[in-house]
Amino acid sequence: MALGGGSFLVQNKILPGSYINFISRANASSSLGDRGVAAMPVLLSWGIDDAVFTITADDFQKNSLKLLGFEYSASELAGLRDLFLNVKSVHLYKVNTGGAYAFNSFCTAKYKGICGNKIKTVILANEDSAEENPLFDVLTYYSNMLVDEQKGIANITELNSNDFCIWKENGTLTLTAGENCSGGDDGTVTTASYQAFLSAIESYSFNTIGYPGTDNTIKALFTAWTKRLRDELGIKFQCVLYKYPSADFEGVISVENKLSYETENSESASLVYWVTGAQAGCEVNKSLTNSIYTGEFNIDLNYTQTQLENSINAGKFMFHKVGDHVRVLTDINSLTSISSEKGTDFKKNQVIRLIDQIANDIATIFNTRYLGVVPNDAAGRISLWNDIVKHHKNLQTIRAIEEFNPENIEVRQGESKESVVVTDSITPVSAMEKLYMTIIVN
């Protein structure tokens, strides 16, 4: 991190930056940043190794074959289709390592993985070919689909690599009706693979991150990493895990429902995809409570009313059936340990989205407009106060906060000449969830 960030107990920070605390009251640019970005480690049989790569929703729909190795409608991409339903872009990372490239006599697959075994090269005589000057037409097939064609080639060095293979510079072109690639291997996944992902993704910006797996060791790793980034570095996002309410943290959402199979299996955590995308795309003035699940998986909804109530108290994000639809029961995170600093409002993801938005936006305003630029005098502090007020008025306009009073914002000099202390007060708005009605009949 180039700049400091996170929460503070005393004004003793070394790095320049923005340090912001959010606490509950006792019993209680000035523009808004965009949402809709997620991050996810995935097991892939094709794609970039050892690096984060970003795919937009448009790219996913149009170019999934060359980017991920499967057509958009393939069953292997069901989880990612759920994820992309509600996001603008996703930072992906291929966590399986140690794989192998598929190859044949003429080319090597562009990426490691078993999808490379779907590549076939066909080399035909060009219509202008002559015995003294042989020319070839080189065709590349992927899953029996023609994906590249280069005509009138005299030597393999003239070929341009395509989206699926790289030509061997020392190869020789010979006529063939079709030679398949082989030897592609996916490799394996270890805890170190996920550690590498978390290290790589730390410098990226996103609203939610998800781990669509069942390994409790990995869940604990994601939880500890999320706590460190949120509390120590000031990087505000939420993490979605499967059946991990023990996180007991507002930054972690624990999805409880498994798929409607008889037993738990490796696909049981698939709902993490949809929840990660839906949380990333949900605006600060909205809640996912009662939202319809629009994904492709069949969900286990065999819960009693009492079980649903107990799940809410235990910090579990649940789906249930309402009429013909599967809906989100209530938009909560895993926080259950309520304190004077973190009241019941902190259990609501709508509130966490709001305070995360404020933290990110105010830090951006300060770090880009004020840090090292604006003098820490009365005029400079009034300017910062005006920007914060304008930001909060925007939040009130979209009904994310209410009863905002600019007088509740105080900007003053800190204990050193270069520090600024801001005291702020907001009242988050929550979506309606409960109706209590009394009807008097005369």
C-alpha positions in Angstrom: 0.0 0.0 0.0 1.3 3.4 -0.9 -0.8 5.1 1.7 -1.8 4.3 5.2 -5.3 3.4 6.2 -7.5 1.5 8.6 -8.8 2.3 12.1 -7.0 4.0 14.9 -6.9 3.9 18.7 -4.5 6.9 19.2 -3.1 9.4 16.8 0.2 7.7 16.3 0.2 6.6 12.7 3.4 6.8 10.7 2.3 6.6 7.0 0.3 9.5 5.5 -3.2 8.4 4.7 -6.8 8.2 6.0 -7.6 6.4 9.3 -11.3 6.1 9.9 -13.3 4.5 12.8 -16.9 3.5 12.7 -18.6 2.9 16.0 -22.2 2.7 17.2 -23.6 5.4 19.4 -24.5 4.3 22.9 -27.8 2.7 21.9 -27.1 4.2 18.7 -14.8 13.9 -5.1 -17.8 14.4 -3.3 -19.4 11.9 -5.6 -20.1 8.3 -4.7 -17.9 5.5 -6.0 -19.3 2.8 -8.3 -20.1 -0.7 -7.1 -20.2 -4.0 -9.1 -16.7 -5.4 -8.9 -16.0 -8.9 -7.4 -13.0 -11.1 -6.9 -12.8 -14.9 -7.0 -10.3 -17.7 -7.0 -11.4 -20.4 -9.5 -10.3 -23.9 -10.7 -9.8 -23.6 -14.4 -8.7 -26.0 -17.2 -7.7 -23.0 -19.3 -6.5 -19.4 -18.8 -3.8 -17.3 -17.4 -1.5 -18.8 -14.7 -0.1 -17.1 -11.6 -1.8 -13.7 -12.2 -5.0 -11.9 -11.7 -7.0 -11.3 -14.8 -10.1 -9.2 -15.1 -13.2 -10.1 -17.1 -16.1 -7.8 -17.7 -19.7 -9.1 -18.0 -19.5 -8.3 -21.7 -16.3 -10.2 -22.1 -17.7 -13.2 -20.3 -20.7 -13.4 -22.6 -18.8 -12.9 -25.8 -15.3 -14.4 -25.2 -15.7 -17.1 -22.6 -14.3 -19.7 -25.0 -10.9 -18.1 -25.6 -10.7 -16.7 -22.0 -11.9 -19.7 -20.0 -12.0 -22.6 -22.4 -15.7 -23.1 -22.5 -18.7 -21.7 -24.4 -20.9 -19.4 -22.3 -23.7 -22.0 -22.0 -21.4 -24.8 -20.8 -22.3 -26.5 -17.6 -18.8 -25.9 -16.3 -19.4 -22.1 -16.2 -22.7 -22.3 -14.2 -21.1 -20.8 -11.1 -19.5 -18.0 -13.1 -22.8 -17.3 -14.9 -24.4 -16.9 -11.4 -21.6 -14.5 -10.4 -21.8 -12.4 -13.5 -25.6 -11.8 -13.2 -25.1 -8.8 -10.9 -21.6 -7.5 -11.5 -19.8 -5.3 -14.0 -16.5 -7.1 -13.8 -14.7 -9.8 -11.9 -11.0 -10.2 -10.9 -10.3 -14.0 -11.4 -7.3 -16.1 -10.4 -6.6 -19.6 -11.5 -5.7 -21.4 -8.3 -4.7 -24.8 -9.7 -1.0 -24.9 -10.3 1.7 -27.2 -11.7 -0.3 -28.1 -14.8 1.0 -28.9 -18.2 0.5 -27.5 -21.7 -1.1 -29.7 -24.4 0.9 -29.9 -27.7 1.3 -31.6 -31.0 3.9 -31.6 -33.8 3.1 -28.1 -34.8 1.9 -26.1 -31.8 1.6 -25.8 -28.0 -1.6 -24.7 -26.3 -1.6 -21.1 -25.2 -2.5 -22.1 -21.6 -2.0 -25.1 -19.3 -4.9 -27.4 -18.6 -6.9 -30.2 -20.0 -8.8 -27.8 -22.3 -5.7 -27.7 -24.4 -6.4 -31.3 -25.4 -9.3 -30.0 -27.4 -7.0 -28.3 -29.9 -6.5 -29.9 -33.4 -4.5 -28.6 -36.3 -5.3 -29.3 -39.9 -2.8 -28.6 -42.6 -4.0 -28.5 -46.3 -2.4 -27.7 -49.6 -3.0 -24.2 -50.7 -4.7 -23.7 -54.0 -1.6 -21.9 -55.3 0.8 -24.5 -54.0 3.4 -25.9 -56.4 6.0 -28.6 -56.1 8.8 -26.2 -56.2 7.1 -23.7 -53.9 4.7 -25.6 -51.5 2.1 -23.4 -49.7 -0.2 -24.5 -47.0 -3.5 -23.5 -45.4 -3.2 -24.0 -41.6 -6.5 -24.4 -39.7 -6.9 -24.5 -35.9 -9.9 -26.3 -34.4 -11.0 -26.1 -30.7 -13.7 -28.5 -29.7 -14.2 -29.2 -33.4 -14.9 -25.5 -34.0 -12.8 -23.6 -36.5 -11.2 -20.8 -34.5 -8.3 -19.8 -36.8 -7.3 -20.1 -40.5 -4.2 -18.9 -42.1 -3.7 -19.4 -45.9 -0.8 -19.5 -48.2 1.8 -20.2 -45.6 5.2 -21.4 -46.8 7.0 -21.9 -43.4 5.8 -22.4 -39.9 7.6 -19.2 -38.8 5.1 -17.2 -40.9 2.2 -18.3 -38.8 0.7 -15.9 -36.2 -0.2 -17.3 -32.9 -3.9 -17.3 -32.2 -6.2 -17.3 -29.1 -5.6 -21.0 -28.6 -2.1 -22.1 -29.6 1.5 -20.9 -30.2 3.3 -22.4 -33.2 6.6 -24.1 -32.8 9.3 -22.1 -34.4 11.4 -25.2 -35.2 8.5 -27.2 -36.6 7.9 -28.2 -40.2 4.6 -27.9 -42.0 3.4 -31.2 -43.5 0.0 -32.1 -44.8 -2.3 -33.6 -42.2 -6.0 -34.2 -42.0 -5.8 -33.4 -38.4 -3.5 -33.8 -35.4 -4.8 -33.5 -31.9 -3.0 -31.9 -29.0 -2.4 -34.0 -25.9 -0.7 -33.9 -22.6 -2.6 -31.0 -21.1 -3.1 -31.3 -17.4 -4.9 -29.1 -14.8 -2.4 -29.5 -12.0 -3.4 -29.4 -8.3 -4.8 -26.9 -5.7 -3.2 -26.4 -2.3 -3.5 -23.9 0.5 -0.5 -22.2 -0.9 -2.5 -21.6 -4.1 -5.1 -19.6 -2.2 -2.4 -17.7 -0.3 -0.9 -16.7 -3.7 -4.3 -15.5 -4.8 -4.8 -13.4 -1.7 -1.3 -11.8 -2.1 -2.0 -11.1 -5.7 -5.5 -9.6 -5.3 -4.5 -7.3 -2.4 -3.6 -4.5 -4.7 -6.9 -4.6 -6.6 -10.2 -2.8 -5.8 -13.4 -4.8 -5.4 -16.6 -4.8 -3.4 -16.8 -8.5 -2.5 -14.6 -11.5 -2.6 -15.8 -15.1 -2.5 -14.4 -18.5 -1.8 -16.7 -21.1 -3.4 -15.2 -24.1 -1.5 -15.8 -26.2 1.6 -12.3 -26.4 3.2 -12.4 -24.8 6.7 -8.7 -24.1 6.6 -9.1 -22.0 3.5 -12.2 -20.3 5.0 -10.2 -19.3 8.1 -7.4 -18.0 5.9 -9.9 -15.8 4.0 -11.5 -14.6 7.2 -8.1 -13.6 8.8 -7.1 -11.9 5.6 -10.3 -10.0 5.4 -10.1 -8.8 9.0 -6.5 -7.6 8.4 -7.3 -5.7 5.3 -10.5 -4.1 6.7 -9.2 -3.2 10.1 -5.5 -2.6 9.6 -5.2 -1.4 6.0 -8.6 0.3 5.6 -9.5 -1.7 2.5 -13.2 -2.0 2.7 -15.0 -5.0 1.1 -16.9 -8.1 2.3 -16.0 -11.7 1.9 -18.5 -14.5 1.1 -17.9 -18.0 2.5 -19.9 -21.2 2.7 -21.1 -22.3 6.2 -18.7 -20.2 8.2 -20.7 -18.2 10.8 -17.9 -18.7 13.3 -16.2 -15.8 11.6 -18.5 -13.5 13.7 -17.4 -10.5 11.7 -19.3 -7.9 9.7 -16.9 -8.3 6.9 -17.7 -12.0 6.3 -21.0 -13.2 5.0 -21.7 -16.9 5.7 -24.0 -18.6 3.1 -25.8 -21.5 4.8 -27.9 -23.3 2.2 -26.3 -26.1 0.3 -27.6 -27.4 -3.1 -30.5 -29.9 -3.1 -28.4 -33.0 -3.1 -28.7 -35.7 -0.5 -25.1 -35.2 0.8 -22.5 -32.4 1.0 -20.1 -32.5 -1.9 -17.6 -30.2 -3.7 -20.4 -28.3 -5.4 -22.3 -27.5 -2.2 -20.7 -24.1 -1.9 -21.9 -23.0 -5.4 -24.3 -20.4 -4.0 -21.2 -18.4 -3.0 -21.0 -17.3 -6.7 -24.4 -15.7 -6.8 -24.2 -14.1 -3.3 -20.7 -12.7 -4.1 -22.0 -11.1 -7.3 -25.3 -9.9 -5.8 -23.5 -8.3 -2.8 -21.0 -6.6 -5.1 -23.7 -5.2 -7.3 -26.1 -4.1 -4.6 -26.1 -0.3 -4.1 -25.6 1.4 -0.8 -29.3 2.4 -0.6 -30.5 -1.1 -1.3 -30.9 -4.4 0.5 -30.9 -8.0 -0.8 -33.5 -8.9 1.7 -36.4 -10.7 -0.1 -34.4 -10.6 -3.4 -35.3 -13.4 -5.8 -32.5 -15.9 -6.5 -32.0 -15.7 -10.3 -29.3 -18.3 -10.6 -29.2 -21.8 -12.0 -28.6 -24.1 -9.0 -31.3 -26.0 -7.2 -31.2 -25.0 -3.5 -31.9 -27.0 -0.4 -34.8 -25.1 1.2 -35.8 -27.8 3.7 -35.9 -25.5 6.8 -38.6 -25.0 9.4 -39.6 -21.5 10.6 -37.8 -22.1 13.8 -34.6 -23.1 12.0 -34.8 -20.0 9.9 -35.2 -17.8 13.0 -32.2 -19.6 14.6 -30.2 -19.1 11.5 -30.7 -15.3 11.6 -29.6 -15.2 15.2 -26.5 -17.2 14.3 -25.4 -14.9 11.5 -26.3 -17.1 8.6 -27.3 -15.8 5.2 -30.2 -17.9 4.1 -32.5 -18.6 1.2 -36.1 -19.7 1.6 -39.1 -20.3 -0.6 -41.9 -17.7 -1.0 -44.6 -18.8 -3.3 -43.0 -20.0 -6.5 -39.7 -18.1 -5.9 -36.5 -18.7 -4.0 -35.7 -15.5 -2.1 -33.1 -14.1 0.3 -34.4 -14.4 3.9 -32.6 -11.4 5.2 -29.4 -9.6 4.1 -27.1 -10.1 7.1 -23.5 -11.0 7.7 -21.9 -13.3 10.3 -21.6 -10.7 13.1 -23.3 -12.0 16.3 -21.1 -10.5 19.1 -22.8 -7.2 19.6 -21.0 -4.5 21.6 -21.1 -0.8 22.4 -18.8 -0.2 19.4 -20.7 -2.5 17.0 -24.4 -2.5 17.6 -27.1 -4.5 15.9 -27.0 -2.3 12.8 -23.6 -3.7 12.0 -25.2 -7.1 11.3 -27.0 -5.6 8.3 -25.1 -5.7 5.0 -26.8 -2.6 3.8 -25.3 -0.7 6.7 -21.8 -2.2 6.0 -22.1 -1.3 2.4 -22.9 2.3 3.4 -20.1 2.7 5.9 -17.6 1.0 3.5 -18.7 3.4 0.8 -18.2 6.4 3.1 -14.7 5.1 4.2 -13.6 4.5 0.6 -15.0 7.7 -0.8 -13.7 10.0 2.0 -10.3 8.3 1.8 -10.3 8.9 -2.0 -11.3 12.6 -1.5 -8.6 13.2 1.1 -5.8 11.2 -0.6 -6.3 12.7 -4.1 -7.2 16.3 -3.2 -5.7 17.1 0.2 -2.8 14.9 1.1 0.4 16.8 0.7 -1.4 19.6 -1.3 -3.8 21.6 0.9 -2.4 23.5 3.9 -3.7 22.3 7.3 -5.2 25.7 8.2 -8.7 26.9 8.9 -9.4 27.4 5.2 -8.1 24.0 4.3 -10.1 22.3 6.9 -13.3 24.2 5.8 -12.7 22.9 2.3 -12.5 19.3 3.5 -15.6 19.9 5.6 -17.4 21.1 2.6 -16.4 18.1 0.5 -17.6 15.7 3.2 -20.9 17.6 3.6 -21.5 17.5 -0.1 -20.7 13.7 -0.2 -23.2 13.1 2.7 -25.9 15.2 1.0 -25.6 12.9 -2.0 -26.1 9.9 0.3 -29.2 11.6 1.7 -30.5 12.3 -1.8 -30.4 8.7 -2.7 -31.9 7.8 0.7 -28.9 5.9 2.0 -28.8 8.1 5.1 -31.4 10.3 6.8 -31.6 13.3 9.1 -28.2 14.5 8.1 -27.1 17.6 9.9 -23.8 19.3 8.6 -23.3 20.6 12.1 -22.5 17.1 13.2 -19.4 17.1 11.1 -16.3 18.5 12.9 -13.0 19.0 11.1 -10.1 20.2 13.4 -6.3 20.0 13.6 -5.0 16.9 15.2 -2.2 16.5 17.7 0.4 17.3 15.1 0.5 20.1 12.5 0.0 17.7 9.6 -2.9 15.7 11.0 -6.6 16.4 10.6 -9.3 14.9 12.9 -12.8 14.4 11.6 -15.8 13.6 13.8 -18.8 12.5 11.8 -22.3 11.3 12.5 -24.7 9.4 10.2 -28.0 7.7 10.5 -28.2 4.8 8.0 -31.5 4.0 6.3 -32.5 0.4 6.1 -35.0 -1.3 3.8 -38.3 -2.2 5.3 -38.4 -5.8 6.6 -41.1 -6.1 9.2 -44.6 -4.8 9.3 -46.5 -4.4 12.6 -50.1 -3.3 12.0 -53.0 -2.9 14.3 -56.5 -2.7 12.7 -59.3 -1.4 14.8 -62.7 -2.6 13.7 -65.6 -0.4 14.9 
